[in-house]
Amino acid sequence: MTEIETKTGMTDAECEHWDEYYTKNTFEPGPNLLKQRVKPGFAHNTLLLNELDQDVAEYIRSQAKVAHISLTQMINDLIREKLTIRR
């Protein structure tokens, strides 16, 4: 076994394949926050709402801002309100 095979568990050809693949194809482990115009230091707000529809996320942001509470607290309040109505 070569040194690379020992370290990686892959053959030289496999290492070359993946090296070439990731050199040509950008890997982004999550959403590109810069493309979403998120300023550094504000990612925690965006990541919390990342999976929601844009309209829903904006509603939560605006309501939290008006109420001067965190996004998490706003979400909790909205869900608790919904739970109260159902009982």
Secondary structure, DSSP 8 states (H G I E B T S, - for coil): --HHHHHHSS-HHHHHHHHHHHHHS---SS--TTTTT--TT-HHHHHHHTTS-HHHHHHHHHHHHHHT--HHHHHHHHHHHHHHHH-
